[in-house]
Amino acid sequence: IFGLICPLPLIVLVVPIGLLTGFLHWPPSRTPIIWEPIAYFIKNFTTIAITEELIFRAILMNSIDEVLPSKKGWVSILIANALFGMWHLPRRFKITEQALYSIFAFIAGCVFSLSYKL
């Protein structure tokens, strides 16, 4: 059940900050066709999400835990997700948008790591 509750900080923290800074836009500029979000989810889940979780959570975070053990693995969570945030630095936006995107990825990664660890 924790895995279902754990994403709530993403909604509470990231969405309002994204809307206030203009990084996220509501309402969308156009209404998506019903199959577009479904296809996008399937493509991202099967290619990107599984790969990133294996690399950052299963391999990197566990390796850091072995080298730098800490109580409840906080060191590995912070290091792995700092790298996760840098991994998500986009190259096509202004520096402020790049920083926001990276921070959002860091926060999301911490939430994913907590649900993985707990």
Contact map, one row per residue, 1 for C-alpha under 8 A:
1111100000000000000000000000000000000000000000000000000000000000000000000000000000000000000000000000000000000000000000
1111110000000000000000000000000000000000000000000000000000000000000000000000000000000000000000000000000000000000001001
1111111000000000000000000000000000000000000000000000000000000000000000000000000000000000000000000000000000000000001100
1111111000000000000000000000000000000000000000000000000000000000000000000000000000000000000000000000000000000000000000
1111111100000000000000000000000000000000000000000000000000000000000000000000000000000000000000000000000000000000000000
0111111110000000000000000000000000000000000000000000000000000000000000000000000000000000000000000000000000000011011000
0011111111100000000000000000000000000000000000000000000000000000000000000000000000000000000000000000000000000011000000
0000111111110000000000000000000000000000000000000000000000000000000000000000000000000000000000000000000000000000000000
0000011111111100000000000000000000000000000000000000000000000000000000000000000000000000000000000000000000000010000000
0000001111111110000000000000000000000000000000000000000000000000000000000000000000000000000000000000000000110010000000
0000001111111111000000000000000000000000000000000000000000000000000000000000000000000000000000000000000000000000000000
0000000111111111000000000000000000000000000000000000000000000000000000000000000000000000000000000000000000000000000000
0000000011111111100000000000000000000000000000000000000000000000000000000000000000000000000000000000000000000000000000
0000000011111111110000000000000000000000000000000000000000000000000000000000000000000000000000000000000100100000000000
0000000001111111111000010000000000000000000000000000000000000000000000000000000000000000000000000000000000000000000000
0000000000111111111100000000000000000000000000000000000000000000000000000000000000000000000000000000000000000000000000
0000000000001111111110000000000000000000000000000000000000000000000000000000000000000000000000000000000000000000000000
0000000000000111111111110000000000000000000000000000000000000000000000000000000000000000000000000000000000000000000000
0000000000000011111111111100000000000000000000000000000000000000000000000000000000000000000000000000000000000000000000
0000000000000001111111100000000000000000000000000000000000000000000000000000000000000000000000000000000000000000000000
0000000000000000111111110000000000000000000000000000000000000000000000000000000000000000000000000000000000000000000000
0000000000000000011111111000000000000000000000000000000000000000000000000000000000000000000000000000000000000000000000
0000000000000000011111111000000000000000000000000000000000000000000000000000000000000000000000001001000000000000000000
0000000000000010011011111100000000000000000000000000000000000000000000000000000000000000000000000000000000000000000000
0000000000000000001001111111100000000000000000000000000000000000000000000000000000000000000000000000000000000000000000
0000000000000000001000011111100000000000000000000000000000000000000000000000000000000000000000000000000000000000000000
0000000000000000000000001111100000000000000000000000000000000000000000000000000000000000000000000000000000000000000000
0000000000000000000000001111111000000000000000000000000000000000000000000000000000000000000000000000000000000000000000
0000000000000000000000001111111000000000000000000000000000000000000000000000000000000000000000000000000000000000000000
0000000000000000000000000001111100000000000000000000000000000000000000000000000000000000000000000000000000000000000000
0000000000000000000000000001111110000000000000000000000000000000000000000000000000000000000000000000000000000000000000
0000000000000000000000000000011111011000000000000000000000000000000000000000000000000000000000000000000000000000000000
0000000000000000000000000000001111111000000000000000000000000000000000000000000000000000000000000000000000000000000000
0000000000000000000000000000000111111100000000000000000000000000000000000000000000000000000000000000000000000000000000
0000000000000000000000000000000011111110000000000000000000000000000000000000000000000000000000000000000000000000000000
0000000000000000000000000000000111111111000000000000000000000000000000000000000000000000000000000000000000000000000000
0000000000000000000000000000000111111111100000000000000000000000000000000000000000000000000000000000000000000000000000
0000000000000000000000000000000001111111110000000000000000000000000000000000000000000000000000000000000000000000000000
0000000000000000000000000000000000111111111000000000000000000000000000000000000000000000000000000000000000000000000000
0000000000000000000000000000000000011111111100000000000000000000000000000000000000000000000000000000000000000000000000
0000000000000000000000000000000000001111111110000000000000000000000000000000000000000000000000000000000000000000000000
0000000000000000000000000000000000000111111111000000000000000000000000000000000000000000000000000000000000000000000000
0000000000000000000000000000000000000011111111110000000000000000000000000000000000000000000000000000000000000000000000
0000000000000000000000000000000000000001111111111000000000000000000000000000000000000000000000000000000000000000000000
0000000000000000000000000000000000000000111111111100000000000000000000000000000000000000000000000000000000000000000000
0000000000000000000000000000000000000000011111111100000000000000000000000000000000000000000000000000000000000000000000
0000000000000000000000000000000000000000001111111110000000000000000000000000000000000000000000000000000000000000000000
0000000000000000000000000000000000000000001111111111000000000000000000000000000000000000000000000000000000000000000000
0000000000000000000000000000000000000000000111111111100000000000000000000000000000000000000000000000000000000000000000
0000000000000000000000000000000000000000000011111111110000000000000000000000000000000000000000000000000000000000000000
0000000000000000000000000000000000000000000000111111111000000000000000000000000000000000000000000000000000000000000000
0000000000000000000000000000000000000000000000011111111110000000000000000000000000000000000000000000000000000000000000
0000000000000000000000000000000000000000000000001111111111000000000000000000000000000000000000000000000000000000000000
0000000000000000000000000000000000000000000000000111111111100000000000000000000000000000000000000000000000000000000000
0000000000000000000000000000000000000000000000000011111111110000000000000000000000000000000000000000000000000000000000
0000000000000000000000000000000000000000000000000001111111111000000000000000000110010000000000000000000000000000000000
0000000000000000000000000000000000000000000000000001111111111100000000000000000100000000000000000000000000000000100100
0000000000000000000000000000000000000000000000000000111111111100000000000000000000000000000000000000000000000000000000
0000000000000000000000000000000000000000000000000000011111111110000000000000000000000000000000000000000000000000000000
0000000000000000000000000000000000000000000000000000001111111111000000000000000100000000000000000000000000000000000000
0000000000000000000000000000000000000000000000000000000111111111100000000001101100000000000000000000000000000000000000
0000000000000000000000000000000000000000000000000000000011111111110000000001000000000000000000000000000000000000000000
0000000000000000000000000000000000000000000000000000000000111111111000000000000000000000000000000000000000000000000000
0000000000000000000000000000000000000000000000000000000000011111111110000011000100000000000000000000000000000000000000
0000000000000000000000000000000000000000000000000000000000001111111111001011000000000000000000000000000000000000000000
0000000000000000000000000000000000000000000000000000000000000111111110000000000000000000000000000000000000000000000000
0000000000000000000000000000000000000000000000000000000000000011111110000000000000000000000000000000000000000000000000
0000000000000000000000000000000000000000000000000000000000000001111111000011000000000000000000000000000000000000000000
0000000000000000000000000000000000000000000000000000000000000001111111101011000000000000000000000000000000000000000000
0000000000000000000000000000000000000000000000000000000000000000100111111111000000000000000000000000000000000000000000
0000000000000000000000000000000000000000000000000000000000000000000011111100000000000000000000000000000000000000000000
0000000000000000000000000000000000000000000000000000000000000000000001111100000000000000000000000000000000000000000000
0000000000000000000000000000000000000000000000000000000000000000100011111111100000000000000000000000000000000000000000
0000000000000000000000000000000000000000000000000000000000000000000001111111110000000000000000000000000000000000000000
0000000000000000000000000000000000000000000000000000000000000001100111001111111000000000000000000000000000000000000000
0000000000000000000000000000000000000000000000000000000000001101100111001111111100000000000000000000000000000000000000
0000000000000000000000000000000000000000000000000000000000001000000000001111111110000000000000000000000000000100110000
0000000000000000000000000000000000000000000000000000000000000000000000000111111111000000000000000000000000000100000000
0000000000000000000000000000000000000000000000000000000000001000000000000011111111100000000000000000000000000000000000
0000000000000000000000000000000000000000000000000000000110011001000000000001111111110000000000000000000000000000000000
0000000000000000000000000000000000000000000000000000000100000000000000000000111111111000000000000000000011101100000000
0000000000000000000000000000000000000000000000000000000000000000000000000000011111111100000000000000000001000000000000
0000000000000000000000000000000000000000000000000000000000000000000000000000001111111110000000000000000000000000000000
0000000000000000000000000000000000000000000000000000000100000000000000000000000111111111000000000000000011001000000000
0000000000000000000000000000000000000000000000000000000000000000000000000000000011111111100000000000111111001000000000
0000000000000000000000000000000000000000000000000000000000000000000000000000000001111111100000000000010000000000000000
0000000000000000000000000000000000000000000000000000000000000000000000000000000000111111100000000000010000000000000000
0000000000000000000000000000000000000000000000000000000000000000000000000000000000011111110000000000110010000000000000
0000000000000000000000000000000000000000000000000000000000000000000000000000000000001111111000000110110000000000000000
0000000000000000000000000000000000000000000000000000000000000000000000000000000000000001111110000100100000000000000000
0000000000000000000000000000000000000000000000000000000000000000000000000000000000000000111110000100000000000000000000
0000000000000000000000000000000000000000000000000000000000000000000000000000000000000000011111000000000000000000000000
0000000000000000000000000000000000000000000000000000000000000000000000000000000000000000011111111100000000000000000000
0000000000000000000000000000000000000000000000000000000000000000000000000000000000000000000111111100000000000000000000
0000000000000000000000000000000000000000000000000000000000000000000000000000000000000000000011111110000000000000000000
0000000000000000000000000000000000000000000000000000000000000000000000000000000000000000000011111111000000000000000000
0000000000000000000000100000000000000000000000000000000000000000000000000000000000000000000011111111100000000000000000
0000000000000000000000000000000000000000000000000000000000000000000000000000000000000000111011111111110000000000000000
0000000000000000000000000000000000000000000000000000000000000000000000000000000000000000100000111111111000000000000000
0000000000000000000000100000000000000000000000000000000000000000000000000000000000000000000000011111111100000000000000
0000000000000000000000000000000000000000000000000000000000000000000000000000000000001001110000001111111110000000000000
0000000000000000000000000000000000000000000000000000000000000000000000000000000000001111100000000111111111000000000000
0000000000000000000000000000000000000000000000000000000000000000000000000000000000001000000000000011111111100000000000
0000000000000100000000000000000000000000000000000000000000000000000000000000000000001000000000000001111111110000000000
0000000000000000000000000000000000000000000000000000000000000000000000000000000010011001000000000000111111111000000000
0000000000000000000000000000000000000000000000000000000000000000000000000000000011011000000000000000011111111100000000
0000000001000100000000000000000000000000000000000000000000000000000000000000000010000000000000000000001111111110000000
0000000001000000000000000000000000000000000000000000000000000000000000000000000000000000000000000000000111111111000000
0000000000000000000000000000000000000000000000000000000000000000000000000000000010011000000000000000000011111111100000
0000000000000000000000000000000000000000000000000000000000000000000000000000110010000000000000000000000001111111110000
0000011011000000000000000000000000000000000000000000000000000000000000000000000000000000000000000000000000111111111000
0000011000000000000000000000000000000000000000000000000000000000000000000000000000000000000000000000000000011111111100
0000000000000000000000000000000000000000000000000000000010000000000000000000100000000000000000000000000000001111111110
0000010000000000000000000000000000000000000000000000000000000000000000000000100000000000000000000000000000000111111111
0110010000000000000000000000000000000000000000000000000000000000000000000000000000000000000000000000000000000011111111
0010000000000000000000000000000000000000000000000000000010000000000000000000000000000000000000000000000000000001111111
0000000000000000000000000000000000000000000000000000000000000000000000000000000000000000000000000000000000000000111111
0100000000000000000000000000000000000000000000000000000000000000000000000000000000000000000000000000000000000000011111
